[in-house]
Amino acid sequence: MTLLSSSVMLAPFRVRSFRFQWPADLLTSWGIEMENLVLGWYILVETGSVLALTLFWALQYLGTLLAPVFGMTDDRIGHRTVLCAMRAAYALVAAAVAALAWAGLLEPAYVFAAAALSGLNQGMRNALIGETMPPATLMATMGVSRTTADSARIAGSLAGAGLFAAFGMAPVYLAISGFYGLGFLLTLGVAGRRLHIEPAASNGPSLWRDLAEGLAYVWDTPASLAAMWLAFLST
């Protein structure tokens, strides 16, 4: 039974794309958990305001409002391209915060701006897995992929707190920037789907029309509407 379980767990890593995506997701998840803890701690210490801390965490979910637009962009240019762009943005924002911290110019206003920019990024890792993995290994792949987020909530948070307490803001943010940068580079090695665009695609529907059609489909499909309500209530 143990050998069988090990074989199932290792099956996703036989696919080259997943051997890049899993460590990329792991590094990005660790960076996110470290960043959220460090910036939340910074806001609370600098402002002494629970309201400011609440605002900081609220900004992390700003991107949820734009999730449909990100989804339509994925459909048009591919999940891998969007994911690479998002992770590059994470690395650039983290590098800017690190530079401000080293220069002694970091202020709560800059942290709020960084939180808002990071909140615009939406994780597309599951959709990318669905595109790049064989159907027979999808269940095992999703289970293995889940370990990236779970380990980050435990080890990533502890690492962020420990590094911040021991070395301060700037050094820990250099580590976070490194995690994001490596995550971006590894994501470049993930396979992407080939887009088949019809010759008349350039005159196709706009993003806003796609959005309206998507909302109409969800409203008219009971199963999709139920899933949307479940996702909304669980957030």
FENKATA-V567842 format. One record per backbone hydrogen bond with DSSP energy under -0.5 kcal/mol. NH is the residue of the N-H (numbers start at 1). CO is the residue of the C=O. If there is no record, write none. Layout:
nh: (NH | NH)
co: (CO | CO)
//
This chain:
nh: (5 | 6 | 7 | 8 | 9 | 10 | 11 | 12 | 13 | 14 | 15 | 16 | 18 | 19 | 20 | 20 | 21 | 22 | 24 | 25 | 26 | 27 | 28 | 29 | 30 | 31 | 32 | 33 | 34 | 35 | 36 | 37 | 38 | 39 | 40 | 41 | 42 | 43 | 44 | 45 | 46 | 47 | 48 | 48 | 50 | 53 | 54 | 55 | 56 | 57 | 58 | 59 | 60 | 60 | 61 | 62 | 63 | 64 | 65 | 65 | 66 | 67 | 70 | 71 | 72 | 73 | 74 | 75 | 76 | 77 | 78 | 82 | 83 | 84 | 85 | 86 | 87 | 88 | 89 | 90 | 91 | 92 | 93 | 94 | 95 | 96 | 97 | 98 | 99 | 100 | 101 | 102 | 103 | 104 | 104 | 105 | 106 | 110 | 111 | 112 | 113 | 114 | 115 | 116 | 117 | 118 | 119 | 120 | 120 | 121 | 128 | 129 | 130 | 131 | 132 | 133 | 137 | 138 | 141 | 142 | 143 | 144 | 145 | 146 | 147 | 147 | 148 | 149 | 150 | 151 | 152 | 153 | 154 | 155 | 156 | 157 | 158 | 159 | 160 | 161 | 162 | 163 | 164 | 165 | 166 | 167 | 168 | 168 | 172 | 173 | 174 | 175 | 176 | 177 | 178 | 179 | 180 | 181 | 182 | 183 | 184 | 185 | 186 | 187 | 188 | 189 | 190 | 195 | 197 | 198 | 201 | 202 | 203 | 204 | 210 | 211 | 212 | 213 | 214 | 215 | 216 | 217 | 218 | 219 | 220 | 221 | 221 | 222 | 225 | 226 | 227 | 228 | 229 | 230 | 231 | 232 | 233 | 234 | 235 | 235)
co: (1 | 2 | 3 | 4 | 5 | 6 | 7 | 8 | 10 | 11 | 12 | 14 | 15 | 15 | 16 | 17 | 17 | 18 | 20 | 21 | 22 | 23 | 24 | 25 | 26 | 27 | 28 | 29 | 30 | 31 | 32 | 33 | 34 | 35 | 36 | 37 | 38 | 39 | 40 | 41 | 42 | 43 | 43 | 44 | 48 | 49 | 50 | 51 | 52 | 53 | 54 | 55 | 56 | 57 | 58 | 59 | 119 | 61 | 61 | 62 | 63 | 64 | 66 | 67 | 68 | 69 | 70 | 71 | 72 | 73 | 74 | 78 | 79 | 80 | 81 | 82 | 83 | 84 | 85 | 86 | 87 | 88 | 89 | 90 | 91 | 92 | 93 | 94 | 95 | 96 | 97 | 98 | 99 | 100 | 101 | 100 | 100 | 107 | 107 | 108 | 109 | 110 | 111 | 112 | 113 | 114 | 115 | 116 | 117 | 118 | 124 | 125 | 126 | 127 | 128 | 129 | 134 | 135 | 137 | 138 | 139 | 140 | 141 | 142 | 143 | 144 | 145 | 145 | 146 | 147 | 148 | 149 | 150 | 151 | 151 | 152 | 154 | 155 | 156 | 157 | 158 | 159 | 160 | 161 | 162 | 163 | 163 | 164 | 168 | 169 | 170 | 171 | 172 | 173 | 174 | 175 | 176 | 177 | 178 | 179 | 180 | 181 | 182 | 183 | 184 | 186 | 187 | 193 | 195 | 196 | 198 | 199 | 200 | 201 | 206 | 207 | 208 | 209 | 210 | 211 | 212 | 213 | 214 | 215 | 216 | 217 | 218 | 220 | 221 | 222 | 223 | 224 | 225 | 226 | 227 | 228 | 229 | 230 | 231 | 232)
//
